[in-house]
């Protein structure tokens, strides 16, 4: 069994690799070729925590996976990660676990790559300005995915705490300097989205984090953070202005995301307004952007196929490069 740490993965796998992995995963999901049972949620009320288990199996790849991602918010008080995670990669022919990967980093990669894949397929070709709202654990890969698929002059970053935002922007400017994009911390959401061609929201907010009436024509929006019914990053005001609404997987979004469920319940939109899954756009069986003035929305909650395909490709690259630590016989 191969053990792969965050640093091991970084040696062999880039955000562009992750974007291609997600595209493959979304096609498999759209074609119903991935068996992805709903994730198991076991509550740990004594510590305000929960244990989450996300299995997946793709027969044509002879591979299964299991991601454990556990949410323990009080860990932060002891300097521990609040969302520790691992991904087990399993040989579909023998049932033997072939690798254990740093699930926190795999999640960051595949989640950032989801926005990257959506922008690659749906955004205007000529984009100049990006906006990122949120600077938490998922934000760095979201930012890199955005500038990996479109050559942007500037990305404006906003979060509630300006000092944290400025620190994040400075660190990202240093780490991602090779892309040639200026990364700027701003003091308001309005300043972030002003004239933005691309927008990513990646927060745990339960109320909208931007003004939907101020989104410019032609903007592509990826909403990442609202994975529970009460969460709502997206301003519903943008929905009637949107030409198309896409999902990583519609049934997954409709089982979880307040961004879509709350406007549905309020009658702001109906299911007739949904365009479909990004996997069908990648396959070429569903129309993407048709003109540069369209406002396009992409809602993602994450699916198990992303973890499986990403982990599988990381494992194959690590084997070829001789990276990681072998454990057991």
N, C-alpha and C positions, 0 to 999 in steps of 0.2 A: 504494500500500500504506500502511495506517495503522499507525503505531507507537503502542502504548498502554502507558504506564508504570503502576506501582502507583498513583501519585497521580492519573493520568488516570482509572483505573478507579474509584477511590474517589469521584471527582466525580459519577459517573453510576450507580453500582451498589452497592446495599446488601446486607446479609446476608439481608434478607427477599426481595430479588430473587433471590439465589442459592438460597434454599430453594425458591422456585417453579421455578427452572431445574432443580434437582435432581429435583424431583417429575416434571417433564416428561421428564427423561432416564431416570428409573427406569421410567416407563411404557413408553417406547420400547424400553428394554433388555428388559423383561419380555415385550414383544410381538415380540421378535427383529427389530426394525426398525432396529437399529444394527449395522453390521458392525464388530466390534472384535477384530482379530487379537490374539493374545497379545503382550505387549510384548517387544521385542527387548532383550536384555541383553548388552552387549559389555564384557568385563572389561578393566580397565587395571591389571594387577597391580603394575607398577612403582610406582604411586602409591596402591595399595590402593583404587582407585576403580572405577567402572563407568559406562557410558553407557546410559541407558534411553530407548527410543523407543516411544511409545504412539500408534498411529494409530486413527482412527475415521472412519466414513462413514455418514451418514443420508440415504438416497436421497430421502425425502419432504421433506427440508429443503434439498435440493440443496447440501449442505455437507459438507466433510471437514475433519479437523483432524489435526495431529501435535504431540504434546507431547514435548519433550525434557527429561528431568530427570536430571541427572548427579550421582552421589554420590561426592564426594571429601572424606573425613573430615579429611584433614590440612590442608585449606584454613583451618580454624579457627586454625591456628598463624600464619597470615599475614593474619588479619583479613578473609578472604574467605568468602563463603557456602559451606556444605558441600553444599548441594543446589540449585545454580543451575538455573533452568528457563525455558523459553519455550514458548508455544503458537502454532503457525501455523494460521491460519484460511484455508481454501481454498474457493474458489467451485466448487461441484459441477458447474456447467454448462460452465465454461471451464478448470478446473484452475489458475486463477491464484490466487496467494496474495494475499488481500485485507487481512490484518492480521497483525501479530506482537504478542502480548501478553506482559506480565510473567507468566511461567508459575508463578513462586513464589507470587505473590499469587492467581492464578486457582486454584491448587491449594489454598491456604489457604481461600479462599472456598467452593469446591465441597465440600471435605472437611468443613468446619464445617457447611455447609448439609445434608450427609448426616445428621448427628445431629439437626439442626433438623427436617428432614423426618420422620425417624423419630419424634421426640418429638411432633411435631404430629399424627401419625396414630395413635400407639400409647400415649402417656402419659395418665395420668388428667387430667381437666380441672382439678381442684383440686390443684395442686402447690405446696408451700411452700419446700422445701429442695432445693438442688442440690449435687452434689459433682463436682469436676473433679480428676482425678489426672493430673499431667503439666503442665509449664509451658514446653514447647519451642515450636518455630516454628509448630506447628499449633494451639496452645492458645487463642490469643486469639479466633479465629473460632469455635472450638468453644464457648467460654464465651458469646460474643455470641449464637450461634444458640440456645443453651439458654434464655437469658432473653428472646429475641425471640419465642418461641412459647409460653412459660408465664410468668406473672407471679409471680416467686419473691421471697420475703422475703430469702433469703440463699443464696449459693453459697460452699461451703467448698473451698479449693484446697489440694492437697497435692503436694509433690514431695520428693525425697530431700534436697535442699539447702534448708534453711529460709530462709536469707538470699535466695536466688533466688526462692523462693516468695513471701516477703513483698514483695519488690520488684515481682514480677509482679502480685500482688493490688492493691498500691497504684496501679500504673499502670492496671490495668483499672478500678479504682474511679473514677479520674479520667476515663478515656476513655469509659466506659459508664455514667456517672453518671445520664444521662437516663432509664435504665430503672428507676431507683429500687430496685435490688437491692443489698444489702450483700454485698460480696465480701471474704471473710475467709481469711487464711492460717492453716493449722493444722499441727501438728507430727506428726501420724500419719494413716495411712490410715483407721484405725478412727474417729478423730474426724471425718474428712471424710465418711464414709458413714453416720454415726449419724443415723437418722431421715430419710435422704435419699430423696426421691421420684424424682429423676433422677440418674443417674451417667454420666459420660463418663470413659473411660480413654484417654489418648493419649500412650503412652510406647513406647520400643523394648525393653521388658523381656522377658526370657526366662523369667521366673517370675511367678506371680500377684501383683498389686499391691493386692488387697483380700481380705478374708475373706468368702467367699461365704455362710457361715452367719450373718453379721451383716447381710445385706441385708434390709431390711424388706419386708413384704408390700406389693404395689402399686408397687414401684420399677420404673422402666424404665431399662435399662442399654444404653449404646452403647459398644461396644469398637472402637477406631479404629486402634490402633497395630500390631497383630500381622499384618503383611503378609508374613511368611515362616514356614516350617514350624517353626522353633525358637523363635519368639516366642510368648509366652503371658502376656497381661495378666490374663485372666479366671481367677478361681478356679473350677476345675471343680466345686467343692462347690455352686455356685449352680445348676448345670445341672439336677439332679434336682428342684430347687425351682421351676424356671421353668415357667410354663404354656405359653409360646409362644417360639419362636426364629425370628427373621426375618433376612433377608440383603439387602444391596443387590443382589447377584446370586449365587445359590447356587453356580453352577459356578465363579465367580471365587473365592469364599471357600474352596471345597473344593480349589482348586488352590494355595492359598497359606497360609491362616491357621492357625497353631498353636493358637489359641484353640479352634478346632473340630476340627482334624485330630488333635491329641494326645488329647483325650477320646474321640474316635471309636476311635482305635487302642487305648486302654485299656479300652474297653467301658463307659465311663461313660454314653455316649449312643449311639444308633444314628440312622441317617438317618430312621427313622420318627418321631423326635422333632422333626424340622424342620417348621416351619409354612409357609415359602415366602418369596417375594420381596416387598419393600416396594412395588414397582411394582404388584403385583396388589392390594395393600391400597388404594393410591391410586386404582386403577381401579374398586374396589368389587367385585372378583371373588373376594377373599379376606377372610376375617373378621379384624378387628383385635382390640383389647381388648374383652372382654365384661363384665368387672366390675373394681372398683377394687382388689381384693386380689391380682390376678394379678401375678406377677413376669414381666416381658417382657424378652427379650434381643434386641438388634440387633447383628449383626456386619457390619462394612463394611471392604472393602479398596480400594474405589474402582474405577470403571470409566470407560472412555474416553468414553462418552456424556455423562458429567458435564462433562468438559472441553470437548467440542464444543458442547453446548447453552449452557453458561455463557459461553463465548467468543463464540458467535454473538449472544447477547442483549446482552452488553457492547458488542460492535461496533456493533450497531444503535442502542443508546442513545448511544454516543459520536458516531456519525455525525449523529444528530439534534441533539446538543448542541454540535457543532463542537469536540469535544475530541480531543486527540492530535496527532501530527505526521505529515504526509504525507511519504513517502519515494519517490523514483523518479518516473518519468514518469506 
